[in-house]
Amino acid sequence: MAELSEMLIEGETTRAACNLVVLTGIGGIGKTHIAVEYAYRAGKRYSSILWMDGSSEPSLLHSIRSIANAIKNSYERSEKSKESPHYNRIFTSLDSPELLKSAILTWLSDERNRNWLLIMDNVDDLESFDFQSFFPPSHSGSIIVTSRRSDLAVIWRSLEIQVMNEDEALELLERAAKIKLDPEASRDGTSSYWPNNSFFSFS
């Protein structure tokens, strides 16, 4: 978590390139949990936090619609804001997925709309569609991508979420639960705490 935060803060110092970090690792290892936890802990640092399901193009378009509705509702809570051209463009694009996508990416690229965080989750299919077309063209925000595809690490900065061994898992559990465990109890065959020797990190 600390390393992810450091990488994103470091990326904010230069806007010449997209401030993007990819969380990679096998399925179920906790990539999504880490992204959610980071957003929760660092939420005050961002003007907006947006979530997209990157598993397929339809799911991304559905996420765009959800984001658009949230933005529209936010504008409608302020009568003055309804005069914004962004509100009008979003409102008139609700029936067209592609127009709505363009409207949201334009909204994210507005120079007055800075320091947002976009989380694109489960980007595992790199062949069927261009997930990068859902990235805003501006560099005024930060992006976290979660993926099982390690080849994304070649393109962007990345963190590989590692599988923990038994000792690391015990230490993590002790810190989280504020208890002291007897590691020998899980190794001498008298306990069924550990079904195998691989443990996933969720923090």
C-alpha positions in Angstrom: 0.0 0.0 0.0 2.8 2.4 0.9 4.7 1.7 -2.3 1.6 2.3 -4.4 1.0 5.6 -2.7 4.6 6.6 -3.2 4.5 5.7 -6.9 1.3 7.8 -7.5 2.6 10.8 -5.5 5.9 10.6 -7.4 4.0 10.5 -10.7 2.0 13.7 -9.8 5.2 15.7 -9.9 5.5 15.2 -13.7 2.5 15.5 -15.9 4.5 14.8 -19.1 3.2 11.3 -19.0 0.2 9.5 -17.7 0.4 8.9 -14.0 -0.6 5.2 -14.1 0.3 2.3 -12.0 -0.6 -1.3 -12.8 -1.3 -3.8 -10.0 -0.5 -7.3 -11.4 -0.8 -10.8 -9.9 -2.7 -14.0 -10.2 -6.5 -14.0 -9.9 -7.8 -13.7 -6.3 -4.6 -12.4 -4.8 -6.1 -9.1 -3.7 -5.4 -6.5 -6.4 -8.9 -5.1 -6.3 -8.8 -5.0 -2.5 -5.6 -3.0 -2.5 -7.0 -0.5 -5.0 -10.2 -0.1 -2.9 -8.2 0.3 0.3 -5.9 2.9 -1.3 -8.9 4.9 -2.6 -10.4 4.8 0.9 -7.2 5.8 2.7 -6.1 8.5 0.2 -9.6 9.7 -0.8 -9.1 13.2 0.6 -6.2 13.8 -1.8 -8.5 13.5 -4.9 -11.2 15.7 -6.2 -13.0 12.7 -7.7 -12.6 8.9 -7.5 -14.0 6.9 -10.4 -14.4 3.2 -10.8 -14.5 1.3 -14.1 -15.0 -2.4 -14.7 -12.3 -3.2 -17.3 -13.2 -6.8 -17.9 -14.9 -6.1 -21.2 -16.0 -3.2 -23.5 -19.7 -3.5 -22.5 -18.7 -3.4 -18.8 -16.6 -0.3 -19.4 -19.5 1.4 -21.2 -21.8 0.5 -18.3 -19.3 2.0 -15.9 -19.2 5.2 -18.1 -23.0 5.4 -17.7 -22.8 5.0 -14.0 -20.1 7.7 -13.8 -22.2 10.0 -16.0 -25.3 9.6 -13.8 -23.3 10.4 -10.7 -21.8 13.6 -12.4 -25.2 14.6 -13.7 -26.8 14.2 -10.2 -23.9 16.3 -8.8 -24.6 19.1 -11.3 -28.3 19.0 -10.6 -27.8 19.5 -6.9 -26.4 22.9 -7.8 -28.8 24.9 -10.1 -26.0 27.2 -11.2 -23.8 24.2 -12.3 -26.6 23.1 -14.7 -25.5 25.9 -16.9 -22.2 24.1 -17.5 -21.6 22.9 -21.0 -20.4 19.6 -19.5 -23.7 19.1 -17.9 -25.6 19.7 -21.1 -23.3 17.4 -23.1 -23.6 14.6 -20.6 -27.4 15.0 -20.3 -27.9 15.0 -24.1 -25.6 12.0 -24.6 -27.2 9.5 -22.2 -28.8 7.5 -25.0 -25.6 7.1 -27.0 -22.8 5.0 -25.3 -20.1 6.4 -27.6 -21.2 10.0 -27.2 -21.4 9.5 -23.5 -17.9 8.0 -23.4 -16.6 11.0 -25.2 -18.4 13.4 -22.9 -17.0 11.8 -19.8 -13.4 11.7 -21.1 -13.8 15.4 -22.1 -15.0 16.1 -18.6 -12.0 14.4 -17.1 -9.7 16.3 -19.5 -11.0 19.8 -18.5 -8.1 21.8 -17.1 -10.4 22.9 -14.2 -11.0 19.3 -13.3 -7.8 18.2 -11.8 -6.4 15.6 -9.4 -9.0 12.8 -10.0 -8.3 9.1 -9.4 -9.5 6.5 -11.9 -9.5 2.8 -11.0 -9.9 0.4 -13.9 -10.4 -3.0 -12.5 -9.9 -6.5 -14.1 -8.2 -5.5 -17.3 -7.3 -9.1 -18.4 -8.6 -9.1 -22.0 -6.1 -7.2 -24.1 -7.1 -8.7 -27.4 -10.9 -8.1 -27.8 -11.0 -4.3 -27.4 -8.9 -1.2 -26.7 -9.2 -0.5 -23.0 -6.8 2.5 -23.4 -9.5 4.3 -25.4 -11.3 4.7 -22.1 -8.3 6.7 -20.7 -8.7 10.5 -20.7 -6.3 12.3 -23.1 -5.1 14.7 -20.4 -2.6 13.9 -17.7 -4.4 15.8 -14.9 -5.3 12.7 -12.9 -4.0 9.4 -11.7 -5.0 5.9 -12.9 -4.7 2.5 -11.2 -5.2 -0.6 -13.4 -5.6 -4.1 -11.9 -4.7 -7.0 -14.2 -3.5 -10.6 -14.3 -1.6 -9.7 -17.4 2.1 -9.2 -16.5 2.8 -7.8 -20.0 1.2 -4.5 -19.0 4.1 -4.1 -16.7 6.3 -3.6 -19.7 4.3 -0.5 -20.7 3.7 1.2 -17.4 5.1 1.3 -13.9 3.8 -1.6 -12.0 3.5 -3.5 -8.7 3.3 -7.2 -8.6 1.2 -8.5 -5.7 3.1 -11.4 -4.4 1.9 -14.7 -2.7 3.0 -14.8 0.9 4.7 -17.7 2.6 3.4 -19.1 5.9 5.6 -17.0 8.2 4.5 -13.8 6.4 0.9 -14.7 6.6 1.2 -15.4 10.3 2.9 -12.0 10.9 0.2 -10.2 8.9 -2.6 -11.9 10.8 -1.0 -11.1 14.1 -0.7 -7.4 13.2 -4.2 -7.2 11.8 -5.9 -9.1 14.7 -3.5 -7.8 17.4 -2.9 -11.4 18.7 0.0 -13.7 19.1 -0.1 -17.1 17.3 2.0 -20.2 17.9 3.5 -21.0 14.5 4.4 -24.5 15.6 0.7 -25.3 16.0 0.2 -25.1 12.3 3.3 -27.2 11.4 3.1 -30.2 13.7 -0.1 -31.6 12.2 -2.3 -30.8 15.2 -3.9 -27.8 13.5 -5.7 -27.3 10.2 -5.1 -23.5 10.1 -3.2 -23.6 6.8 -4.5 -25.7 3.9 -1.4 -25.2 1.9 1.8 -23.2 1.8 0.6 -20.2 -0.3 -1.1 -17.1 1.2 -2.5 -14.0 -0.5 -1.7 -10.5 0.6 -4.8 -8.3 1.0 -3.2 -5.2 2.4 
